[in-house]
Every structure is written in C-alpha cells, then in structure tokens.
Amino acid sequence: MDLTTKAKIQVVKHYINALPKSLPVSNPSSSLNQLLYFSLDQEWVLEIGEEHAVNRSLEIAMQDFSEWHG
C-alpha cells in the first residue's frame, strides 16, 4: 500500500473515531427529520421525473434545515 493510501486511511479512521456514540432524540417535526425521512411528491414525479423530484425534495428540505439552523 502506498503512502497516500495509508494517509487517507488514517484520516478516515480519525473521522470514524470522532463520530458520536449516539444521536440526540429529535422532535418529529424538526427540519432534520425532513432530511432524513423526506418523501417524494408523486405529482412532481409525474411532471418532472423521479430524479428531478428527488433533487427538488432535497433542495426544499436543505433550505428548511439551513434556515432553521442558520
């Protein structure tokens, strides 16, 4: 294994070790839940296609999340 790959593996190990052991319980109506559990609007799927509907749903959830958490 070359040095670049070893260095990248060390960085990933560092990131993994820094992850929290658990996540806080969130309010079901929070913006975070919109990101984690968004659903597709079937009208959008029919109008603009599944890929664009996914992108649009994520854009909305991200916008709501960024406005909520500044």
Backbone torsions as a table, in degrees:
resi	resn	phi	psi	omega
1	MET	NA	133.8	-178.2
2	ASP	-79.1	167.9	-176.0
3	LEU	-64.9	-35.2	180.0
4	THR	-63.1	-45.2	179.3
5	THR	-64.7	-42.6	178.0
6	LYS	-60.6	-42.2	179.3
7	ALA	-64.0	-40.9	178.9
8	LYS	-64.8	-39.7	178.3
9	ILE	-63.9	-39.9	178.4
10	GLN	-63.6	-39.7	178.2
11	VAL	-64.3	-44.8	179.1
12	VAL	-62.2	-42.9	177.8
13	LYS	-60.0	-41.6	178.2
14	HIS	-60.9	-46.5	179.3
15	TYR	-62.2	-42.2	179.8
16	ILE	-63.7	-42.7	179.8
17	ASN	-66.4	-25.8	-178.9
18	ALA	-84.5	-7.9	179.7
19	LEU	-66.2	145.4	177.6
20	PRO	-67.6	155.5	179.9
21	LYS	-75.9	-24.8	177.8
22	SER	-151.8	164.0	178.1
23	LEU	-105.2	146.6	178.2
24	PRO	-68.9	152.9	176.1
25	VAL	-72.8	131.2	-177.9
26	SER	-111.1	156.7	176.5
27	ASN	-66.6	131.9	-178.4
28	PRO	-57.9	-23.6	-179.3
29	SER	-94.2	6.4	-176.8
30	SER	-71.2	158.4	179.0
31	SER	-63.2	-31.8	178.8
32	LEU	-59.5	-40.6	178.9
33	ASN	-65.0	-30.5	175.2
34	GLN	-62.1	-36.8	177.6
35	LEU	-71.8	-40.8	-175.7
36	LEU	-77.2	-31.8	-172.5
37	TYR	-129.9	38.0	-179.4
38	PHE	-70.5	155.6	177.0
39	SER	-128.9	155.9	-176.9
40	LEU	-83.3	140.2	172.8
41	ASP	-80.7	114.9	-175.5
42	GLN	-62.3	-29.1	176.1
43	GLU	-64.9	-40.5	176.7
44	TRP	-63.5	-41.5	179.8
45	VAL	-58.0	-44.6	-179.9
46	LEU	-69.2	-37.2	-176.3
47	GLU	-78.9	-44.8	-172.2
48	ILE	-119.8	-1.6	179.6
49	GLY	93.8	158.0	-174.3
50	GLU	-63.3	-45.2	-178.0
51	GLU	-60.2	-46.2	-179.7
52	HIS	-69.4	-34.0	177.5
53	ALA	-65.5	-40.3	176.3
54	VAL	-62.3	-48.6	-180.0
55	ASN	-58.5	-44.2	-178.9
56	ARG	-64.9	-43.1	178.2
57	SER	-61.2	-42.6	178.7
58	LEU	-66.6	-40.0	177.5
59	GLU	-58.8	-44.7	-179.6
60	ILE	-65.2	-46.2	-179.9
61	ALA	-62.9	-41.7	179.2
62	MET	-66.0	-40.9	178.8
63	GLN	-62.0	-47.8	178.5
64	ASP	-60.3	-42.6	-179.1
65	PHE	-64.6	-44.7	-178.0
66	SER	-68.7	-34.5	176.9
67	GLU	-67.8	-37.9	-178.9
68	TRP	-68.8	-39.8	-174.2
69	HIS	-104.9	6.4	173.8
70	GLY	55.7	NA	NA
